Amino acid sequence: MPQGMSSSQMPHSQQKGWRFAALFYMARCMEKTFHLPSDKKTRSFGAALATILQPGDVLALHGGLGAGKTTMTRGLIQFLLGEEEEVPSPTYTLVQIYETDAFPIWHFDLYRLESPEDLHELGWDETDQGVAILEWPDKAGDQLPAWRLDVHLEFDGDQRIVRLVPCGEDWQTRLDDFRF
């Protein structure tokens, strides 16, 4: 906002523009970005994420084929259940369920989901006491909860970049203390 001018003195169109710019800036500040130079680091990142999970959490994993969604999830689940735990991609089964001491984990791969309503047939309604991890979350449509952590994985040359975007105040608080 221009110095010496209150928001009530600005024309409405300028107020709206300043508010949008402030929200955009704040949203960018809330994101956390990490560089993952290998599959091993991607699995380690998943293990670090596991330490901040709570029952009721939803992780929405965004990224193209081979971006590391399953690799990161494998690290997360093996951190909680042991490295000997087999964590296959649920590409064909659409969902894998893992029982930890703290909560169940539902690992969904929605790539082949035909309709967001089909999520209910996969047990979506049962995930509220556990953790739901969704690969291809855009396929969930309006079933995707607003309160979630968006995890964006992409390649930058030979390494991956992961961006964590909190959706909800609780996620922001947890990410403020998250280190990797």
Residue, then its C-alpha position, 0 to 999 in steps of 0.5 A: m500500500p502506498q506510504g501515508m495512505s490508509s486502505s479506506q483512502m484507496p479506490h476500491s479497485q486498488q484495495k482489491g489489487w493490494r489484497f490479492a497481492a498480499l494474499f499471493y505473497m503470503a501464500r508463497c511465504m507459507e510454501k516450503t521447497f526442498h531439493l532431493p538429489s536422489d531416490k534415497k533422499t526422496r525416501s528420507f524426505g517421506a520419512a521426515l514427513a511421517t514425523i508430523l502426521q496425525p490422524g485425519d491428515v490428507l496428503a495430496l501428492h501432485g506430479g507427473l509419472g515418475a515424479g517420485k510420489t510412490t518413492m516418497t510414500r514408500g519412505l514415509i510408510q517404511f519409516l513407520l512400519g520398518e524397511e522390510e515393509e513392502v510398499p507397492s504402487p497402488t496403480y492397479t489396486l487403487v488403494q493399499i492400507y497399512e496399519t501402524d501403531a498410531f493410525p492406519i494409512w490409506h495410500f490411494d492412486l487415483y490415476r485410473l479413477e473414472s469419477p470422484e464418486d468412485l472414491h467412496e467404493l474404495g473406502w474413502d469414508e473410512t479414512d478420517q481416523g487415519v492418514a490418507i495419501l492421494e496420488w493424482p488428487d485432481k481426480a478426487g474432484d470435490q471429494l478432495p478436502a480443503w484441509r490438507l497438505d499439497v505436496h508437489l514433486e517435479f524434476d529439475g534436471d537430475q534432481r527432484i524438487v518438492r514443494l509443500v503447500p499447507c492448506g489449513e492453519d494447522w498444517q502451516t503451524r506444523l510446517d513452521d517447525f518442519r526441517f529436512 
